[in-house]
Amino acid sequence: MDFLVLGVGVFLIAVALRLFGDMSVPWTPGSGVEAVSTDPGRLPYYAARTTLRMFLGLAASILFTLVVGQWAAHSRRAEKVLVPMVDVLQSVPAPALVSITVTAFVALFRGSFLG
């Protein structure tokens, strides 16, 4: 059973690295490289890329939670600022954040499919 779990873990890491490598390919509009194919055979690949992005977002969320939570727990000043700030940010609807996050990620990963 241990070897099965190890094999599945290695396989998942290899798939994640392959997908991440595909997303970091240079791309500019009008370069002749098709951004999205409408071929139904590509759907599992696109689903895997989306799943990888979701897990990266989950990892970033957990890291943010641990850092900000520790900071707010150990500093009275930080608590007075961070807790209300997080409350306000939780009340912002998700569609309003999409325009901000999409713009930020496109600027951060300029010229690649990852952005």
C-alpha positions as CSV (number, residue, x, y, z in Angstrom):
1,M,0.0,0.0,0.0
2,D,2.9,2.4,0.8
3,F,4.3,1.9,-2.7
4,L,0.9,2.6,-4.3
5,V,0.6,5.9,-2.3
6,L,4.1,6.8,-3.2
7,G,3.5,6.1,-6.9
8,V,0.3,8.1,-6.9
9,G,2.1,11.0,-5.2
10,V,5.0,11.0,-7.7
11,F,2.5,10.8,-10.6
12,L,0.5,13.8,-9.3
13,I,3.7,15.8,-8.8
14,A,4.9,14.9,-12.4
15,V,1.5,15.9,-13.8
16,A,1.5,19.2,-11.9
17,L,5.0,20.0,-13.1
18,R,4.1,19.2,-16.7
19,L,1.0,21.4,-16.5
20,F,2.9,24.3,-14.9
21,G,5.5,24.0,-17.6
22,D,2.8,24.3,-20.3
23,M,1.3,27.3,-18.6
24,S,4.6,29.2,-18.5
25,V,5.0,29.2,-22.3
26,P,5.5,32.6,-23.8
27,W,2.4,34.0,-25.5
28,T,1.4,37.3,-27.0
29,P,-1.9,38.1,-28.8
30,G,-1.5,37.7,-32.5
31,S,1.5,35.4,-32.3
32,G,-0.3,32.7,-34.2
33,V,-0.4,30.4,-31.1
34,E,-4.0,29.4,-30.4
35,A,-4.8,30.2,-26.7
36,V,-7.7,27.8,-26.4
37,S,-8.7,24.9,-28.7
38,T,-12.3,24.0,-29.1
39,D,-11.4,20.3,-29.6
40,P,-13.3,18.2,-27.1
41,G,-10.3,16.0,-26.7
42,R,-8.5,18.9,-25.0
43,L,-11.1,19.2,-22.2
44,P,-9.4,16.9,-19.7
45,Y,-6.2,18.9,-20.2
46,Y,-7.9,22.2,-19.6
47,A,-9.7,20.7,-16.6
48,A,-6.3,19.6,-15.2
49,R,-4.9,23.1,-15.7
50,T,-7.9,24.6,-13.9
51,T,-7.6,22.1,-11.1
52,L,-3.9,23.0,-10.7
53,R,-4.8,26.7,-10.6
54,M,-7.4,26.0,-7.9
55,F,-4.9,24.1,-5.7
56,L,-2.4,26.9,-6.2
57,G,-5.1,29.4,-5.0
58,L,-5.9,27.1,-2.0
59,A,-2.2,27.0,-1.1
60,A,-1.9,30.8,-1.3
61,S,-5.0,31.1,0.8
62,I,-3.7,28.8,3.5
63,L,-0.3,30.5,3.6
64,F,-2.1,33.9,3.9
65,T,-4.3,32.6,6.7
66,L,-1.4,31.2,8.7
67,V,0.8,34.3,8.3
68,V,-2.0,36.9,9.0
69,G,-3.5,34.8,11.8
70,Q,-0.2,34.4,13.6
71,W,0.5,38.1,13.1
72,A,-2.9,39.1,14.5
73,A,-2.6,36.7,17.4
74,H,0.7,38.0,18.5
75,S,0.4,41.7,18.0
76,R,-2.4,43.9,19.5
77,R,-1.7,46.6,16.9
78,A,-1.9,44.2,14.0
79,E,-5.1,42.7,15.5
80,K,-6.8,46.1,15.6
81,V,-6.0,46.6,11.9
82,L,-6.1,43.1,10.3
83,V,-9.3,41.7,11.8
84,P,-11.5,44.6,10.6
85,M,-9.7,44.5,7.2
86,V,-10.3,40.8,6.7
87,D,-14.0,41.4,7.7
88,V,-14.4,44.1,5.1
89,L,-12.6,42.0,2.4
90,Q,-14.9,39.0,3.2
91,S,-18.0,41.2,2.4
92,V,-16.7,42.1,-1.1
93,P,-18.5,39.9,-3.7
94,A,-16.3,37.5,-5.6
95,P,-17.3,39.0,-9.1
96,A,-15.9,42.4,-8.0
97,L,-12.6,40.8,-7.2
98,V,-12.3,39.0,-10.6
99,S,-11.4,42.2,-12.5
100,I,-8.7,43.1,-9.9
101,T,-7.2,39.6,-9.7
102,V,-7.2,39.0,-13.5
103,T,-5.5,42.3,-14.1
104,A,-2.9,41.6,-11.4
105,F,-2.1,38.1,-12.6
106,V,-1.9,39.2,-16.3
107,A,0.6,41.9,-15.2
108,L,2.5,39.6,-12.9
109,F,2.9,36.8,-15.5
110,R,3.1,39.1,-18.5
111,G,3.3,37.3,-21.8
112,S,2.6,33.7,-20.6
113,F,-0.5,31.4,-20.4
114,L,-0.1,31.4,-16.6
115,G,-1.3,35.0,-16.4
